[in-house]
Amino acid sequence: AVLATVLFLIIKTHGADLAAPADPSEPYSAARPEWYFMFLFQFLKYQNDLFGWLPGNPEIWAAMVIPGLLMGIVFTMPILGRWQLGHRFNIGMLWASLGGVALLTYLAYAQDRGDANYIVAAREAAQASERITVLAQAPSGIPPTGAVTLLRNDPLTQGPKLFSKNCASCHRFGGHDGLGNQPKDPASASDLKGFASHEWLAGLLDPQRIGTTNYFGATKHKDGKMAGFVNKKVGKYSVEQRENLKKGIAALSAEAQLKSQRAIDTRDASVINEGRALLTGDLSCTECHQFRKKDEDATAPDLTGYGSREWLTKIISNPTHESLYGKRNDRMPKFGDDEILDAHAIGLLADWLRGDWYEPAR
């Protein structure tokens, strides 16, 4: 009857818990036992205070010796109950045990409710659980190395973590560190959310915005040629020139081949072709930049493939490359060349910034 009841509750209520596979290479502070073992989980937190003075490992005392002694008493209760004093002892032991279990269980849940780190970890674990069910639907399925490999190779899962750890000390992603947290130090480089998109480029070429912390405001480039061009020339553009600038933005953004703009780029193919001609013509971009043509005199980053996966992995690996910022690089580390990140991690970070990860077809 008990087993039938348990099965009924599992099937009819929420089903079996299918969380994301644990990754031994990462900390997992959201791990908790089922509710009926939460009292023991909480009891183990006090092991050093209660048993630190005893010989041996306090965990052995808390997890095995004391529970073993209590279970031993439970097994002797039928014998002790034959005597009046023993019966009274059993009743007192029962209520003391139930009270202790209830108190420890309450303390465990109360502590978790007030633990910001646990709340964040539990939220991330829930997100990983939802994500793994999506990744498992991919045509390639679950690899022989296990479902944890799906999460390790998923830009949506790993990208925010890599950004928070390696990039958020300077950059922001939509104003936060990629994981939704606000870094203590102020931003000292551009906000990379939507990088290379129409909207992002429009902000970069806006005299009112290029000098903000979303772009060049906290970098040495705020006083560079690009900022001067935008402030002095773009700010004085006529209506016709502004329309040409929009076409140029569409063409430059199309170099990234962003998944989010695929339909728009296909629709505006003629505008993009016109914009490419403007980038090398009336908009004067190739006076400093190289674009789809080798230019030994270029002094600014190459705009060929701007924002593409290849372009992003290249600048993350080595922003001082001669086709990028060279000696004008402003504090950005060479994550690849200095072996701060391997090629796999750089690729995951680039894919995440580009919004390029697996989603099932609708």
Salt bridges, closest charged atoms under 4 A:
ASP23 OD1 - ARG152 NH2 2.63
GLU26 OE1 - LYS161 NZ 2.94
ASP112 OD1 - ARG32 NH2 2.89
ASP154 OD2 - ARG131 NE 2.82
GLU243 OE2 - LYS246 NZ 3.57
GLU255 OE2 - ARG276 NE 3.84
GLU255 OE2 - ARG292 NH2 2.77
ASP268 OD1 - ARG267 NE 2.93
GLU274 OE2 - LYS247 NZ 2.82
ASP330 OD1 - ARG331 NE 2.87
ASP351 OD1 - ARG309 NE 2.67
GLU359 OE2 - ARG131 NH1 3.47
